[in-house]
Amino acid sequence: MLIPLGFPLSRVSLLSLRVRFNYSHFRMASTLPRLPIFEAITSHHPQSTAIVHNPSGRAFTYGELSRDVADATEALKNKAGRRNLFGERIAFLVENGYDYVGARRTNAASGLLASVLTLI
């Protein structure tokens, strides 16, 4: 069963799903599941650089990554109309870069069985 997201997958992007709120680092840590990947991410200082996009040179921090994953996970749950998405199937079509990393982390945070496809 696919989750009806209501928008074309080619337009799925963590940057487009994100809602900018000024959450603290601790707020984001509490909304992510207790998995080793999220414990590793939240163990870093929120202002430390996590990812640098090679072509543009734009840098993303661990705080931004945590916030974006939490926001994207929440947006997916809202679009699906329910809180538990464990085992549901979805596909993300994203550029190779920050959105790819975020989509993989959103997959882990929401319990989805996801295929993350990259654009070359």
C-alpha positions in Angstrom: 0.0 0.0 0.0 1.4 3.4 -0.9 0.8 6.4 1.2 -1.2 9.1 -0.7 1.0 12.1 -0.2 -1.0 14.5 -2.4 2.0 15.9 -4.3 4.2 14.5 -7.1 7.2 12.5 -5.9 9.4 14.5 -8.2 8.7 17.5 -6.0 9.4 15.7 -2.7 12.2 17.5 -1.0 13.1 17.9 2.7 13.6 21.5 1.9 10.1 21.9 0.5 8.5 19.8 3.3 10.2 21.6 6.1 8.4 24.1 8.2 10.8 26.6 9.8 10.4 26.7 13.5 13.1 27.7 16.0 13.3 24.5 17.9 16.0 23.9 20.4 18.4 21.0 19.8 16.9 19.2 22.8 13.3 19.5 21.3 14.4 17.8 18.1 16.3 15.0 19.9 13.1 14.2 21.8 11.0 13.9 18.6 13.3 11.5 16.9 13.3 7.7 17.7 15.9 6.3 19.9 18.0 4.7 17.2 21.8 4.8 17.0 21.8 7.0 13.9 19.8 9.7 15.7 21.7 9.4 18.9 24.9 9.9 16.8 23.4 13.0 15.0 22.1 14.6 18.2 25.4 14.0 20.1 27.0 16.6 17.9 26.8 20.3 18.6 23.7 21.6 16.7 25.9 24.3 15.0 28.6 21.8 13.8 28.7 21.2 10.1 27.1 17.8 9.1 27.0 18.0 5.3 28.6 20.2 2.7 26.9 20.3 -0.7 29.8 19.9 -3.1 28.6 21.9 -6.2 27.2 24.8 -4.3 29.4 24.7 -1.2 26.4 25.2 1.0 26.8 23.7 4.5 24.1 22.2 6.6 24.4 21.7 10.4 23.5 18.8 12.6 20.8 21.0 14.1 19.3 21.7 10.7 19.5 18.0 9.8 17.7 17.0 13.0 15.0 19.6 12.6 14.5 18.9 8.9 14.1 15.1 9.5 11.7 15.7 12.4 9.6 18.2 10.3 9.6 15.9 7.2 8.6 12.9 9.3 5.7 15.0 10.8 4.7 16.2 7.3 4.5 12.6 6.0 2.4 11.5 9.0 0.1 14.5 8.4 -0.2 13.8 4.7 -1.0 10.1 5.4 -3.6 11.1 8.0 -2.2 8.8 10.8 0.6 8.6 13.3 1.9 5.1 12.7 3.5 4.6 9.3 5.6 1.5 10.3 5.9 -0.9 7.3 4.2 1.4 4.8 5.9 1.7 1.4 6.9 5.0 -0.2 9.4 6.2 -2.8 11.4 9.4 -2.5 12.8 11.0 -5.7 15.5 13.4 -4.6 18.8 14.9 -5.8 21.9 13.3 -4.6 23.0 15.6 -1.7 21.4 16.9 1.4 17.9 15.9 0.4 19.0 12.3 -0.1 20.6 12.2 3.3 17.5 13.7 4.9 15.2 11.3 3.0 17.1 8.3 4.3 16.9 9.6 7.8 13.2 10.4 7.5 12.7 6.9 6.3 14.4 5.6 9.5 12.5 8.0 11.7 9.0 7.1 10.4 9.5 3.3 10.1 8.7 3.4 6.3 9.9 0.8 3.8 11.3 3.3 1.4 13.1 3.4 -1.9 15.1 6.5 -2.2 15.8 7.2 -5.8 18.4 9.8 -6.9 18.5 12.1 -9.8 21.7 12.0 -11.7 
